[in-house]
């Protein structure tokens, strides 16, 4: 569903991502892990067509994001870390806008169901600038789910959410994966990956340091009394690199 | 003022100065800075040269005439501004930012100290504005120093006077006196409308004659007394005279500041809520919204958005933006446009006069695009959304332009109609031609505006009063846009002229050829805009 081959991205001489290759199949949830500036957000933003790749191929449901952007984007749902909504539109109007943009014919029923599942029904006619950050995040996720995308990209999906909201979003992500969507989550919350992800990729300084199934990572790094296996893997990989550089 | 507040003020001024210096360290910042001051210098040099070209007696005569005009009309303009402040009565009198409220409201400071701190910050900003005005106005006032002091005292007066009026209105809110506010405003506007109609119907009396008569009547003098002081300050010809009027102006400003400190105790709660409201509004202005946007939390949702091949949702979003963000602005501009015809007729200047044409072009090419924003320029922070949509770039661009162009056209049409109705010797066919050409010209203005914005993204509001990079950039953009519009108009006119000389018996064919040429040029600029949108990459172009 998502196939990335030799993807690199450079900004005016600075390499944000270097020669990245991986794939995510339907039903899989890939966790992108790495310190700040590792290239996680750049990878997600390139995958959904916000920024062009410098080199490499990025296929979404068989469509190259650089060569056939419209067909590729039709299959993507993207939730940025800081959802910027249209402040003069209500929650419902955001769903109506998304339905028209993605050509979803009879969206009302799905929209109602999404509002209900994210506990936004009573906020239907609220102008979004009056919503809390967590609520805005929920609106962005509802919009991203409306056209039933085959690929869903989350950048820090749990920021600003209350415990109830976190549980709801985790459940929604699981359900989407079970329904056959390929999902990538970028986050700093290791517990989120342990709860949800089937695969893990650790990025550092734009390069892939580790890519594998959650099971293989857990078995490779084991678990001690102080920290989880994923935490162990993360610090081992990122600190080794820093020590090498030093 | 409290020592800590004084220190804060100094540090903030130093920070502002450092920021300007940092702007100069980049090539772009330096170029826009030079462009801004280059244009100012050009304006000063041109006005100096034009006054040198005439005979000395002519220059003296011009200055005398100008002084008479300032003396007559400046007090009236200042009164009108004050009345407008009463009509709007919105926003805090002294705006404290959220950071200032968090740090200073909770600090060990008296309210009086906070007011004086804010007033001092305002005076510092006004000093800079006055220095700029002084450079431009020194020819009229005699010396740069006198122009500077006159401007400074007047700008401070305008701020203090507005603050006192607003605070007095807030203090009186809920009382019987507050109820007469709107009837008084209606009465004033009725009187203004009656004066315009009278000036229009009586051939030998223009609107300016009526205003002049009012200013020099005994009742006009009594009403305008505080404002006359500042007009006299501008037109004083000798130093003693200037010192005399400056002292009176200083006394008026001190009295107003004292009144503000007294009134502030009665309006503290209101000031806090108004500050929060103003901060929210400025945040929205920075995002491309309007200062007058709806304050409501909930509205009735529109159930569906049109598709129109991908163009619909974008246009729909912008239509909602105008309806909820800028409707009041549109209504005001339609009102101004409708009044333009009678006003021009009352003043007695024909439409073909270059001054009228310049004002109209400046309005549509500079003021309106900066005041009414419902296209890419207001969506800089939301470009990610557009980039992820499965819609072709040209459709997104067209969708962004539709509402902006239509709203501007809705403002242009009453202007055309009012001018044609009130202009002597005009014909309906002329109005139709103007209406036909207005549409592609408006598309051209906004396509160029958006293309420049997409290629060189910028913030919508300046960073403080002395953001010379912002000012320079605005002027350079306006000049670039004017060059494109003039080139398109010239090409269109040339094709029309060629058609007339080659085939012409009637004007219909040349006009049509001219219009088609202009439309084709506009389509080319839309292609350019599409290129700019495709090229736009958030992470690479936004700091």
Interface residues (C-beta under 8 A of the other chain):
Chain A: X11 X12 X42 X45 X48 X49 X50 X51 X52 X69 X70 X71 X73 X74 X76 X78 X80 X84 X85 X86 X87 X88 X89 X90 X91 X92 X93 X96 X97 X99 X100 X101 X102 X103 X108 X124 X125 X126 X127 X129 X130
Chain B: X284 X287 X289 X293 X294 X296 X297 X298 X299 X300 X301 X302 X303 X304 X305 X306 X307 X310 X312 X313 X314 X316 X317 X320 X321 X323 X324 X325 X381 X382 X384 X385 X387 X388 X389 X390 X391 X392 X537 X538 X539 X540
